[in-house]
Amino acid sequence: MNVSVKDDSACRKIMTIEIPADKIAEEKAETLKAYVKFANIPGFRKGKAPKHVVAKKYAADINKDLQERVLPKYYHEALAETELKVVNVVDATEPEITDDAPVTFDVTVDVEPEFTLPKYTAIPVKEEKIEVTDEQVQAQIDMILSQHANYEEVEDKAIEVGDMGQLTYEATTDGQPLQEAVPEAKGIGSGEGYWVSADEYSFIPGMGEALVGLNIGDKKEVEVTFPDDFMVKELAGVKALYNIEVTAVRVRTVPELNDDILSKLQVDSEETLRSSIREQLEAQAANAALSKKHEQIVEYLIKKTKLEVPESVVQQQTRNVINDIANRRMMMGETQEAIMADLENLQKEAADQALENVKLRYIGLGIAKEQGFEASEAEIDEEIATIAIQQRKDAQTLRKEMAENGSIDSVGEQIRFNKALDYMVENAKIK
């Protein structure tokens, strides 16, 4: 077998593999034996037909069998000979197999990049102070108390921010009843007895703020423009004029931090509550500060490393990033239609992010290899158990699935990558 390799790009190689005619003849003879053994040909008992008769009848099948079984065999032998570190097979030519002639075919592969690691100790990193103020703790307590607020119906008080107003309303757009212009606006175009919170969370955009200062019996015209991401997509961008009347008012009463609230929160004292909140805020601040360090280290590594990465790996990563970004936007309320309308920008954003992710993965794993960081079976099991909890799956079932689809290797890689990142944080130069 003869193998030659030429560069198509930094991480793409074209292997030309030539299998000698005598080797192909041997493989073809072995394949023919199997066909002769099981061939059913009229006029002959099973397995007794002459070879030349079987070879003629099953010529196409035998050649297909050779291509599917023998060519991969010689491809793997060629890989061992060249010692290429292949990450993906990109393309392969389909050779013509003829008698008494060598078989030649090309296999295009992407390989792991070769590059020089940057200096990864004493990376300059700015450290943020972890500081939690009394005001931040009080803000958390105020939020908790607000969640336990009560509403009391009153008759002689104007609506304030946070109160609720009961409304009768009718909306028009360009002089036409909103429900006639947009049938999907049922319930939003007109209604009686609906309670609306006097804040930015009202179900009709801007209506909550418009209620502030009104009393029972007050009437008012309110102009509303429905945002592009409104939950009823047919109303997106529609301008409507609402005629409203306040029919009742509920005043919000925020409780004091008393024993009843502490009991509901299952803490024995205000001091314990404040201490617990402070610890949580400090932990959040510490995580945020660590993330900032990671961002600075990542930026340094990308900037300081000259590296070209396999195009096929970037394409695979891009598809994953597109899904992640789309899911994130949908969780923030963006519609599928809006996401598809912005697909070109989404693909560019994903491609840029994917390229950086792939570069960073090779750099981080390169550092892990140089430092001898490994992922033990116990660490892999622990990580899979964590993923299983997040995905609400059984850990053993998930491990089996990951082993079958090949993704289990990525768990070990992520552990080794994280160890490299921890090492760089520990050995960073704090500014």
Backbone torsions as a table, in degrees:
resi	resn	phi	psi	omega
1	MET	NA	134.5	176.4
2	ASN	-111.4	136.0	-179.7
3	VAL	-131.3	131.4	172.2
4	SER	-129.2	151.3	-177.4
5	VAL	-130.4	131.2	173.0
6	LYS	-128.0	151.7	-178.7
7	ASP	-79.5	133.3	170.3
8	ASP	-101.9	-31.7	171.8
9	SER	-161.5	-174.1	-175.7
10	ALA	-58.2	-37.9	-176.8
11	CYS	-116.7	12.4	-179.8
12	ARG	-122.9	125.4	-177.7
13	LYS	-122.6	149.6	174.0
14	ILE	-114.8	114.3	179.0
15	MET	-93.8	126.6	173.9
16	THR	-106.1	118.9	-174.5
17	ILE	-115.0	126.2	178.0
18	GLU	-117.2	122.2	178.2
19	ILE	-100.8	123.6	-177.7
20	PRO	-58.2	153.1	-177.1
21	ALA	-60.1	-39.8	-178.5
22	ASP	-65.0	-34.5	178.4
23	LYS	-68.0	-40.8	178.9
24	ILE	-65.4	-38.9	179.2
25	ALA	-62.8	-40.5	178.6
26	GLU	-64.0	-45.2	-179.5
27	GLU	-64.2	-39.7	-178.4
28	LYS	-67.2	-37.8	178.6
29	ALA	-64.0	-41.7	178.7
30	GLU	-64.4	-39.6	179.5
31	THR	-66.5	-40.8	-179.3
32	LEU	-62.7	-37.2	179.0
33	LYS	-56.3	-43.7	-179.2
34	ALA	-64.3	-39.8	-179.6
35	TYR	-68.0	-40.3	179.3
36	VAL	-60.9	-40.0	-176.7
37	LYS	-62.3	-35.6	-173.6
38	PHE	-114.1	1.7	-174.9
39	ALA	-68.9	136.4	172.8
40	ASN	-110.5	104.6	-177.7
41	ILE	-123.6	127.5	-179.3
42	PRO	-52.4	135.0	178.7
43	GLY	95.5	-9.6	-179.2
44	PHE	-130.8	145.5	173.3
45	ARG	-70.7	154.1	-178.7
46	LYS	-56.7	124.7	178.1
47	GLY	86.5	0.8	-177.1
48	LYS	-112.2	2.7	-179.7
49	ALA	-70.8	144.4	178.5
50	PRO	-62.1	150.6	-177.0
51	LYS	-59.7	-41.5	-175.7
52	HIS	-66.8	-28.9	178.2
53	VAL	-71.4	-44.3	179.0
54	VAL	-64.8	-42.6	-178.5
55	ALA	-61.3	-38.4	-179.4
56	LYS	-70.2	-45.1	-177.0
57	LYS	-67.3	-38.1	-174.2
58	TYR	-109.1	27.0	-176.2
59	ALA	-56.6	-46.3	-178.1
60	ALA	-66.0	-41.3	-179.2
61	ASP	-66.5	-39.3	-179.5
62	ILE	-65.7	-43.1	177.9
63	ASN	-62.5	-40.4	178.7
64	LYS	-63.4	-41.8	178.8
65	ASP	-62.0	-41.2	178.2
66	LEU	-61.7	-43.3	-178.3
67	GLN	-65.0	-39.7	-175.7
68	GLU	-79.7	-28.2	-174.6
69	ARG	-106.0	-44.8	-172.2
70	VAL	-82.5	-43.0	-176.9
71	LEU	-61.6	-43.6	175.0
72	PRO	-58.5	-35.0	178.7
73	LYS	-60.0	-46.9	-179.6
74	TYR	-72.6	-26.9	174.9
75	TYR	-63.3	-44.2	-179.6
76	HIS	-68.5	-34.6	175.4
77	GLU	-65.6	-37.6	178.6
78	ALA	-66.0	-38.3	177.9
79	LEU	-60.6	-46.2	180.0
80	ALA	-60.9	-37.2	-177.5
81	GLU	-70.8	-41.0	-176.7
82	THR	-84.8	-20.0	-178.1
83	GLU	61.2	26.9	176.1
84	LEU	-69.0	140.5	177.4
85	LYS	-96.8	82.9	-173.2
86	VAL	-77.5	133.3	175.2
87	VAL	-105.1	-27.2	177.3
88	ASN	-155.2	142.2	169.2
89	VAL	-88.9	121.3	-174.3
90	VAL	-91.4	-39.7	-176.0
91	ASP	-161.3	159.0	175.0
92	ALA	-150.5	136.2	177.9
93	THR	-79.3	156.4	179.8
94	GLU	-100.3	110.1	-174.2
95	PRO	-77.3	157.7	173.8
96	GLU	-96.5	125.9	-178.3
97	ILE	-103.0	115.5	179.1
98	THR	-127.9	159.8	-179.7
99	ASP	-68.0	143.3	173.4
100	ASP	60.2	30.5	178.1
101	ALA	-141.5	142.6	176.5
102	PRO	-65.6	158.4	177.8
103	VAL	-110.2	127.0	-179.2
104	THR	-122.3	134.0	175.7
105	PHE	-147.7	155.1	179.9
106	ASP	-107.3	141.1	173.6
107	VAL	-125.7	120.4	178.0
108	THR	-95.0	125.2	-176.0
109	VAL	-130.5	151.5	168.5
110	ASP	-98.7	138.3	-176.4
111	VAL	-122.2	163.2	177.9
112	GLU	-61.7	142.7	-179.2
113	PRO	-73.2	150.7	172.5
114	GLU	-108.3	126.5	-176.5
115	PHE	-157.0	166.3	178.5
116	THR	-100.2	127.7	178.8
117	LEU	-67.2	144.5	175.1
118	PRO	-76.8	170.1	172.8
119	LYS	-66.9	122.5	-172.7
120	TYR	-118.7	15.2	168.9
121	THR	-111.6	157.9	-178.6
122	ALA	58.6	34.1	174.2
123	ILE	-68.4	126.1	-178.3
124	PRO	-66.0	122.5	-176.8
125	VAL	-134.8	132.0	176.3
126	LYS	-87.8	127.5	-177.1
127	GLU	-101.9	130.1	178.2
128	GLU	-88.9	141.2	179.2
129	LYS	-72.7	139.2	176.7
130	ILE	-94.7	103.4	-175.3
131	GLU	-137.3	128.0	177.8
132	VAL	-118.5	122.4	-175.7
133	THR	-91.6	163.3	176.1
134	ASP	-61.9	-34.0	-179.3
135	GLU	-64.4	-37.5	178.3
136	GLN	-66.7	-40.1	178.0
137	VAL	-63.6	-44.3	-179.7
138	GLN	-63.3	-37.3	179.2
139	ALA	-62.2	-37.0	177.3
140	GLN	-67.9	-40.1	178.3
141	ILE	-65.6	-41.8	177.5
142	ASP	-60.0	-38.3	179.3
143	MET	-66.6	-40.5	178.3
144	ILE	-63.0	-44.9	180.0
145	LEU	-63.3	-37.6	179.3
146	SER	-62.4	-35.1	178.7
147	GLN	-68.1	-19.2	178.8
148	HIS	-103.4	17.9	-177.5
149	ALA	-67.4	150.6	175.8
150	ASN	-112.0	155.4	177.8
151	TYR	-118.6	129.0	-178.9
152	GLU	-120.8	129.7	-178.5
153	GLU	-75.1	131.2	-178.7
154	VAL	-130.7	166.6	-176.9
155	GLU	-116.2	-27.1	-173.2
156	ASP	-121.0	52.6	179.7
157	LYS	-146.6	135.2	177.4
158	ALA	-72.9	150.1	-179.1
159	ILE	-70.2	133.3	173.9
160	GLU	-114.0	167.4	179.1
161	VAL	-56.3	129.1	179.9
162	GLY	98.3	-19.8	176.2
163	ASP	-74.1	-177.9	177.1
164	MET	-129.8	143.2	176.2
165	GLY	-119.4	136.6	174.9
166	GLN	-91.5	129.4	-170.0
167	LEU	-123.0	148.5	159.9
168	THR	-112.2	127.9	-174.5
169	TYR	-143.4	153.8	177.4
170	GLU	-142.0	129.9	-176.3
171	ALA	-116.3	144.9	174.1
172	THR	-128.4	157.2	172.5
173	THR	-135.7	123.4	-174.4
174	ASP	52.8	38.9	176.8
175	GLY	82.1	-6.9	-179.0
176	GLN	-104.3	138.7	176.5
177	PRO	-50.8	133.6	-174.6
178	LEU	-58.0	-38.3	-178.0
179	GLN	-68.6	-26.1	175.9
180	GLU	-77.6	-39.9	-179.5
181	ALA	-70.5	-38.0	-179.6
182	VAL	-131.9	91.4	-176.6
183	PRO	-55.5	-29.7	-179.4
184	GLU	-68.6	-7.6	-177.6
185	ALA	-84.8	13.1	-179.5
186	LYS	-54.5	129.8	-178.0
187	GLY	91.5	-26.4	178.5
188	ILE	-98.2	-28.8	-178.3
189	GLY	-77.5	-30.9	177.5
190	SER	-155.9	155.8	179.4
191	GLY	-176.6	161.7	177.3
192	GLU	-132.6	136.6	174.7
193	GLY	76.6	17.3	178.9
194	TYR	-82.6	132.7	175.5
195	TRP	-89.2	129.2	-178.3
196	VAL	-123.8	128.7	179.2
197	SER	-75.8	138.3	-177.2
198	ALA	-85.9	65.5	177.8
199	ASP	-157.8	-170.3	-176.0
200	GLU	-76.7	-0.4	-176.0
201	TYR	-98.0	8.3	-179.6
202	SER	-64.3	150.9	-174.2
203	PHE	-73.9	-17.9	172.1
204	ILE	-102.9	117.8	-173.5
205	PRO	-54.2	126.7	176.9
206	GLY	82.8	-10.2	-177.8
207	MET	-68.7	-38.7	-177.4
208	GLY	-58.5	-47.0	-179.2
209	GLU	-65.4	-31.6	-177.9
210	ALA	-70.4	-16.6	-177.9
211	LEU	-80.4	-21.3	-174.4
212	VAL	-59.6	128.1	179.0
213	GLY	96.8	-11.2	-178.6
214	LEU	-84.8	152.4	177.3
215	ASN	-116.3	171.1	175.5
216	ILE	-58.7	132.6	-179.8
217	GLY	92.7	-15.0	178.5
218	ASP	-68.4	143.8	176.3
219	LYS	-119.1	153.2	-175.9
220	LYS	-161.7	148.3	171.9
221	GLU	-98.0	132.2	-178.3
222	VAL	-127.3	123.5	176.5
223	GLU	-88.0	131.2	-177.6
224	VAL	-128.1	134.7	170.6
225	THR	-117.7	117.4	-178.2
226	PHE	-74.3	131.2	-177.4
227	PRO	-68.3	163.1	-177.8
228	ASP	-62.6	-28.0	-178.3
229	ASP	-101.3	25.2	-179.1
230	PHE	-63.1	147.9	-172.8
231	MET	-61.5	-30.6	173.1
232	VAL	-95.8	100.6	-168.8
233	LYS	-62.6	-25.8	-179.8
234	GLU	-67.8	-17.8	-180.0
235	LEU	-94.3	-4.8	-177.6
236	ALA	-56.2	125.0	177.8
237	GLY	81.6	-4.1	-177.8
238	VAL	-77.3	136.9	175.2
239	LYS	-100.7	132.0	-177.5
240	ALA	-134.6	151.5	175.8
241	LEU	-112.5	119.5	-178.1
242	TYR	-101.4	130.5	168.0
243	ASN	-100.8	115.3	-174.7
244	ILE	-119.8	154.7	171.9
245	GLU	-135.8	131.4	178.7
246	VAL	-83.6	122.7	-178.2
247	THR	-107.6	-14.8	176.8
248	ALA	-163.7	159.3	-178.9
249	VAL	-134.1	135.8	172.8
250	ARG	-118.9	128.9	-179.2
251	VAL	-96.6	133.7	179.4
252	ARG	-83.5	131.1	178.1
253	THR	-118.7	116.6	179.6
254	VAL	-89.4	125.2	-177.6
255	PRO	-70.1	159.6	172.3
256	GLU	-80.1	162.4	176.9
257	LEU	-78.5	88.6	-176.9
258	ASN	-115.0	-176.0	-177.5
259	ASP	-61.7	-34.2	-179.3
260	ASP	-62.9	-45.6	178.7
261	ILE	-65.8	-43.0	179.5
262	LEU	-60.4	-37.5	178.8
263	SER	-65.2	-42.9	178.7
264	LYS	-63.0	-31.9	179.6
265	LEU	-85.2	-3.7	178.6
266	GLN	59.6	42.8	171.6
267	VAL	-125.1	150.5	-172.0
268	ASP	-89.0	-12.9	-179.3
269	SER	-159.7	162.2	176.6
270	GLU	-63.7	-36.4	179.7
271	GLU	-62.4	-41.1	178.9
272	THR	-64.4	-42.0	179.7
273	LEU	-61.1	-48.3	-179.1
274	ARG	-62.6	-40.6	179.4
275	SER	-64.0	-41.8	-179.8
276	SER	-64.5	-44.2	179.2
277	ILE	-62.5	-42.0	-179.7
278	ARG	-61.9	-42.3	179.3
279	GLU	-61.8	-41.9	179.3
280	GLN	-63.3	-43.7	-179.9
281	LEU	-65.3	-38.2	178.6
282	GLU	-66.0	-39.1	178.2
283	ALA	-65.2	-41.8	178.2
284	GLN	-63.0	-41.8	-179.5
285	ALA	-65.6	-38.5	179.5
286	ALA	-65.0	-42.5	178.4
287	ASN	-63.5	-40.1	179.3
288	ALA	-65.3	-40.3	179.7
289	ALA	-65.6	-40.4	178.6
290	LEU	-64.8	-39.7	177.8
291	SER	-61.5	-39.1	177.8
292	LYS	-62.1	-40.1	177.8
293	LYS	-63.8	-44.5	178.7
294	HIS	-58.0	-43.8	-178.6
295	GLU	-60.3	-40.7	-179.0
296	GLN	-68.1	-39.7	179.3
297	ILE	-66.6	-42.7	178.7
298	VAL	-61.1	-45.1	179.3
299	GLU	-60.5	-40.5	179.7
300	TYR	-64.0	-47.7	-176.9
301	LEU	-62.3	-44.4	-179.9
302	ILE	-63.1	-41.2	-177.4
303	LYS	-69.8	-35.3	-172.4
304	LYS	-93.0	-3.2	-175.5
305	THR	-112.2	123.4	172.8
306	LYS	-87.9	114.6	-170.3
307	LEU	-154.8	126.1	169.7
308	GLU	-106.3	137.3	-173.1
309	VAL	-117.1	160.8	-177.5
310	PRO	-62.6	128.8	-177.7
311	GLU	-61.5	-39.5	-177.7
312	SER	-66.0	-33.5	178.7
313	VAL	-69.3	-39.4	178.0
314	VAL	-63.6	-40.2	179.1
315	GLN	-63.2	-41.5	177.8
316	GLN	-62.8	-44.8	-178.8
317	GLN	-65.4	-35.9	179.8
318	THR	-60.6	-42.7	178.6
319	ARG	-60.5	-40.7	179.2
320	ASN	-65.3	-42.1	-178.3
321	VAL	-66.9	-38.4	177.5
322	ILE	-58.2	-46.3	179.4
323	ASN	-61.9	-42.2	-179.0
324	ASP	-62.9	-46.8	-178.3
325	ILE	-64.0	-43.8	-179.4
326	ALA	-61.8	-44.7	179.0
327	ASN	-62.5	-39.7	-179.5
328	ARG	-64.6	-41.4	179.5
329	ARG	-66.4	-38.6	179.9
330	MET	-66.9	-35.9	177.4
331	MET	-66.5	-24.3	178.2
332	MET	-89.3	4.7	173.7
333	GLY	102.9	-1.0	-179.3
334	GLU	-75.3	139.5	-178.2
335	THR	-79.4	159.7	178.1
336	GLN	-62.8	-36.0	179.9
337	GLU	-64.5	-41.2	-179.9
338	ALA	-65.8	-38.3	179.3
339	ILE	-66.0	-43.3	180.0
340	MET	-65.2	-33.9	178.7
341	ALA	-66.5	-24.5	-179.2
342	ASP	-105.7	24.3	-171.9
343	LEU	-61.4	-38.5	-177.2
344	GLU	-62.2	-45.8	177.9
345	ASN	-65.9	-38.0	180.0
346	LEU	-62.9	-42.2	-179.5
347	GLN	-64.9	-39.4	179.3
348	LYS	-66.5	-43.9	178.6
349	GLU	-60.0	-43.3	-178.6
350	ALA	-66.1	-40.5	-178.6
351	ALA	-64.3	-42.3	178.2
352	ASP	-62.5	-44.9	-178.6
353	GLN	-66.2	-40.4	-179.2
354	ALA	-63.4	-42.4	179.9
355	LEU	-59.8	-43.9	179.6
356	GLU	-67.1	-41.0	179.6
357	ASN	-59.8	-44.2	-177.3
358	VAL	-67.4	-44.0	177.4
359	LYS	-58.2	-47.3	-177.0
360	LEU	-62.6	-38.2	179.5
361	ARG	-61.0	-46.1	-178.8
362	TYR	-66.0	-38.8	-180.0
363	ILE	-65.9	-48.6	-177.8
364	GLY	-61.9	-43.3	179.9
365	LEU	-70.0	-29.7	175.3
366	GLY	-64.7	-41.7	177.9
367	ILE	-66.8	-42.5	179.1
368	ALA	-59.6	-40.8	179.2
369	LYS	-65.9	-43.9	-179.0
370	GLU	-63.9	-34.1	-179.3
371	GLN	-88.3	-6.2	178.7
372	GLY	75.8	26.2	179.0
373	PHE	-77.5	131.0	-179.8
374	GLU	-122.9	166.6	174.5
375	ALA	-114.4	115.3	-178.6
376	SER	-76.5	163.0	177.8
377	GLU	-61.4	-36.6	179.6
378	ALA	-64.7	-40.5	179.0
379	GLU	-67.0	-39.9	178.3
380	ILE	-64.9	-43.2	178.5
381	ASP	-61.0	-41.9	-179.8
382	GLU	-63.5	-41.3	-179.9
383	GLU	-67.4	-41.1	178.4
384	ILE	-64.1	-37.8	178.2
385	ALA	-62.3	-39.3	178.5
386	THR	-65.3	-43.9	178.4
387	ILE	-63.1	-39.6	-179.2
388	ALA	-61.6	-40.8	178.3
389	ILE	-62.9	-44.0	179.9
390	GLN	-62.6	-36.8	-177.9
391	GLN	-94.0	3.1	-179.5
392	ARG	53.6	50.0	178.1
393	LYS	-124.6	164.3	172.6
394	ASP	-75.4	135.0	-174.1
395	ALA	-61.8	-41.6	-179.1
396	GLN	-66.2	-40.0	178.3
397	THR	-63.1	-43.3	179.9
398	LEU	-64.1	-41.1	-179.7
399	ARG	-61.0	-41.4	179.6
400	LYS	-64.5	-42.2	178.8
401	GLU	-61.8	-43.6	-177.8
402	MET	-67.9	-34.4	177.9
403	ALA	-66.8	-37.5	-177.7
404	GLU	-72.5	-38.7	-177.7
405	ASN	-93.3	1.4	174.0
406	GLY	83.6	1.2	-177.0
407	SER	-81.1	-7.5	-177.7
408	ILE	-65.3	-29.0	178.6
409	ASP	-62.1	-32.7	-178.2
410	SER	-67.2	-24.4	178.0
411	VAL	-66.2	-48.2	178.2
412	GLY	-62.3	-39.3	179.1
413	GLU	-62.2	-42.0	-178.4
414	GLN	-65.8	-37.5	178.0
415	ILE	-63.8	-45.1	179.7
416	ARG	-65.7	-38.1	177.6
417	PHE	-61.8	-45.1	-178.8
418	ASN	-62.8	-36.9	177.7
419	LYS	-64.6	-39.3	177.3
420	ALA	-63.6	-40.8	-179.8
421	LEU	-65.5	-42.8	177.5
422	ASP	-60.3	-40.7	-179.9
423	TYR	-60.9	-42.9	-179.0
424	MET	-68.8	-34.8	176.7
425	VAL	-65.4	-44.7	-178.6
426	GLU	-64.3	-29.9	-176.4
427	ASN	-107.3	18.2	179.6
428	ALA	-76.0	159.7	175.9
429	LYS	-98.1	105.6	-175.7
430	ILE	-75.8	126.1	-179.5
431	LYS	-87.9	NA	NA
